[in-house]
């Protein structure tokens, strides 16, 4: 079960995080460098999947550019084809699509392409998103607390998530307030009236972003994956 109680207020900013000259001389220091997958996945309620990233296959120990064995990612049952093939067989992914609503909660399988002359297995993840508990609208009586409920403990992630963060934004007539924390988001988030940016009668939009990330590097370490997943749910809070 998650925590319950008043959330600490934290002013925070989410900092979201070129090219190079192509040579073929095998004596260059990047010969034998690992392949690198950089991938950002976003799930937004009610049913939008956004994927952005690139796969750099790199060079083998002889300095020869490696070749991906597939041009697609496989995410939550969706085939995400590379939209561009760049120099040195680099694949770029940039895709937005509508998916079944159940994808938001998971399980979410993320499978990367294999690469020729790579010994390590391609990154393969089984992760979970977030589930909103209750309806899309939360009614708050005059002077009362707004209570938002979610379930982010939907299963065991494989491999284990290395970083978890959450950001709750409250936007209303009185401005925007952000509450944030690390780890799993609380199952029950209780917002006292002095932190609600508006007075009755008013409507406030509450948006929760749950962020997870990992770096994968299975032996012998010649395929690296930097992968992140964020899932967002939203409520309308009505001050009565």
N, C-alpha and C positions, 0 to 999 in steps of 0.2 A: 504494500500500500504506500502511496505517496504521502508527503507531508501536507499539513493543513495549518492555516493560520495566516496572519497578515504578512504580506510580502515586503521585504526590504526594498526601498526605492533606490534605484541606482541610475544615475545619468550615464549612459554608455553609448558608444558609437560603434557600429559594426563596420570595420574597415574591410571592404571586399578587395580582397585582393580579388623575339626581336629577331630579330633575324640574324643570320650569320652567313659567312661566305662558304660556299660548298667546294671542298677540295677532295681529291681521291687518293692523295698520298697516304699509304698505310702507316707511315711513321708519325702521322699526326697524333697528338695526345688523346683525341676522342675515339681512336680505334679501340674496340672492345668495351666501350661504354655501354651501360645497360639501356635497354629500351625503356621508354618513359610514357606512361599514360597519365594525363592530367584531365580530370573529369569532374564536372559540377552538375548535379542533378537536383532539380527543384520540382516539388509537387505542391500544387495550389488547389485549395478547395474551390469548386466542388470536384473538378476532375481534369486538371491541366497538368501535363508533364512537360518540363523544359529540360533540355540536355545541351550542355556546352562543354567542349573540350578538344583535346588533340592527342594523337598517338604518334610518338617519335620512335621509329623502330631502331634508330642508331646504326652503328657499324659493328661488324664482327671483329675478331682479333686480327684479321688480315686487312682491315680497313674497308671491306666491301659493305655497301649499304644493305641492310637486311630488308626483307620483304614481308609485310603482313600477310597472313594466310586467309584473312577475311577482311572485308571492308565495312563490317557492321558491328555495332554493339547490340547486346540483347539485354533489355531492361524491363522487368515486370511484364514479360510476355510480349514486349514490343520490339520490333526490329528497327534499329536506328542506323540507317546507312550514313556513311561519311558524305558530307555535302561537297567537300573539296579534297583533292589530292594535291599536296604541295610538294616542294622539292624534297629529295631524299626519302621519298615514299611516305612522307608524313600525312596522316589522315586528320582532317578537321571535322568536328561534329557540331552542328548547330541546328537544333530541332525543337519545335513546339507543337504539341498535339493534344487533342482531347482523348482521355482514356477512361476506362470504367472507374467509378467512384471508389471501388474497393481497393484500387491501387494505392490510395493515400495511406491506408493502414498497413498493407503488406500481408504476407511476406513479399519482399521486393528482391528479386534475383538480379544481380548485375554481373554480366559476363563480358569480358574483353576479348578481342581477337587474339589468336595465337600468332606467333611470329617465327619465320624460318630462322634456323641457326640460333635459337634460344633454348636453353635447357630448362629454365624455370617454367612452371605452369603459368598460363595467363591468369591475371587477377579474376577471382570469382567470389562474389559476396552474396550473402543472404541477410538482408537487413529489414528493419521495420520502420514505419512512419509514425503517425499519431492518429488517435481516434477521439473525436469530440463526444463527450457524454452529455446527453440532453439535447435540447433543440437549438435552433439557430438564433433564437431571441431570448434574452434574459430580462425579466421585469424586476425593477428595483423599487420598493416602496420608499416614500419620502424619508430621508435620514438613514436608510438601510445600506447594507453592504451589497456590492455586486459579487456574485459567486460564479466562477467559471470552472467547469470540470472537464478534464481530459484523461485519456489513458495512453501513456507513452511506453508502457511495459508490456508490449504485445507479444514478445518472443525473445529468444536468445540470438543476438547478432553473431554471425560468422563471416569473417574474423571479428574479434571484439572491437568495438568502437574505441578509438583513442581519445577523441575530443567530443564532448557534448556541451551545447550551450542553448539557452532559450531566451527569447526576447518577446515581451508582451507590450504592444503599443495600444494606448487608449487615446482616441482622437475624437474631439467633440468641440462644441462652441467655445469652450474655455482654453483650447489649445491641444497640445499633444503631451502625454506623459509616457515614459518608457520605464518598464520594470524588467530586470534581466537577472540571469543567474547561470551557473554552470551545473552540469549533470542533467539528470532527468527533470523535465518540468514537473511541478507539483501536481498531484491528482486533483487537488481542489485549491483554486486561487481566489482568495477573498480580498476584495478591493474596498477599503473604507470610503465613505462618502467624500472626505476631504481630498481624496486622490482622483476623484471622477471629474473630468474636465467639462463640467456643465452642471446646470441646476434644472430641477423639474419645472415644466415638462421639457425634456430634451432627449435626443438620441445620441448615443456614443457608439463608435465602432471600435470593437476590441479585436486585435489581430495577434495571434500567437505564432511565432516562427520557432521551429525546433530544428537545430543544426547538429549534424554528426559528421565526423571525418576520420579518415584512417590513412596511413601509408602502408602499403603491402610490399613485401620483398621476400618472396619465398626463395629458398636455396636453389641454385648457387648464387642468387642475387643479381641475375642479368635481366630481370624484368621488374620495374618499379611502378607502382600505381599510387598516385595521390588522388584520392577520391573523396568527395563530400556529397552529402544528401541533406537537403532541408525540406521540411514539410510545413505548410501554413494552413491554419484554420482561423475562422472568423465568426464573430457574433455581433448582433445588434443589441445594445444595452439600452433599455428604455427607462428613463428616470420618471417616476410617477409622482 
